[in-house]
Each structure stands twice: as structure tokens, then as C-alpha cells.
Amino acid sequence: MKGYTKPLLLIFIILLVDQASKTWVKTNMYLGQEFKILGDWFIIHFTENNGMAFGLEFGGEFGKLFLSLFRIAAVAGIGYGMHYLIQHKYHRGLIIKVAMIFAGALGNIIDSVFYGRVYDYATLFHGRVVDMFYFPILQGIFPTWVPIWGGEDYIFFRPVFNVADAAISVGVILILIYQKTYFKEEVVEEIGPNNEVVEE
């Protein structure tokens, strides 16, 4: 178990917080209900995502089933990748970030696979992902001189998300930021003709 303790503990904590927050919202709020935490900047807004990020989705029951199965396959791949990284003693920071991504993906899979049955609105693999965090930090109207969007309303940050989404996003962003640290090129050493060490 050496090397697995911290990643598994982090996965457990993320899943616990994610599912606890979703369960509370699902059982204490009605769809579309919201209440303000920090004025108009931080709002708890209950919505459900039928498909992928940004409202994209596949049509019909078969499309939803395909998406759920694809998510399961993706999480299995991420889990195997994390196992490989631990076994081959990759950078601990990279392993932790992959654990965050794995936990987030698994958290949303639980919704997709089981919530339809648990809350009695759909069959297995046809559940909806519960979202609740909304940060409309900036709101206004684009000036009329702005191409395409001139005169239209804008909101930043518009997407409504959950703990699992946040774990995935933070994990991916941190891997991109620290990729030079996590993926250092190996220096290959060879012995030259005069027994000197030559680096390639």
C-alpha cells in the first residue's frame, strides 16, 4: 500500500464532500431554486446536467447510456494510469493531481449511473449530474461596438458546477502549470571513447 495512502485518502475526501453536497441539494432544494451566499457573486443554484460539460449531450436514451458507459471506461483508464504512476514512482505531485481528476470523474459517474434509480426518475445509467455552485462575478452588457456580441448580456463566470467538476478542473490546470516539473526529460549517459561520460 506504500504510495497509495495519500491518493486514496484524497479520493475518499473528494467523493465524500461531493456526494454529501449533491445529496443535500437534491433532498433540500427544488430544481432551479437558488440562494445567495456572498451577494450576487456566490450563489447555490440547483440544476442538473443531462450530458457533458457546457450542456452538451447525446440525444435519446441510447445516447445517455453511451455517455455513461464512456465515462466509466474513462474513469477506469484514469484509475489504471494512477496505478501505473504510483508503481513506477512518478512525481508525487502528479499522482495527487491525477487522483483529483479520478475522484471528480468518479463522483459524476455515481450521479449518472445511480441517481436515476435512487431518486426514482430513471433507470440505471440514465441519471443526471447534480450541479450547484454558481459564481456570476461579472455581469453587464457588451458595448455595441464589440463584434458579434455587441449589445448582448454577458455573465462571468456562467457555468454551474459541483465539487467533482472543480476537482477535475483544478487537477488538469495544475498538471499543465507544473508539467515541466512532472515530466522532466531523462538524461541519457553514455561512455565516450576515452571513458568520459557523455550526456545526450
Secondary structure as UniProt FT lines:
FT   TURN            2..4
FT   HELIX           5..28
FT   TURN            31..32
FT   STRAND          34..38
FT   TURN            39..41
FT   STRAND          42..49
FT   HELIX           53..55
FT   HELIX           60..87
FT   TURN            88..89
FT   HELIX           92..110
FT   HELIX           111..115
FT   HELIX           116..118
FT   TURN            119..120
FT   TURN            124..125
FT   STRAND          129..134
FT   STRAND          138..141
FT   TURN            144..145
FT   TURN            147..151
FT   STRAND          153..156
FT   STRAND          160..161
FT   HELIX           163..177
FT   HELIX           179..182
FT   STRAND          189..191
FT   TURN            193..194
FT   STRAND          197..199
//
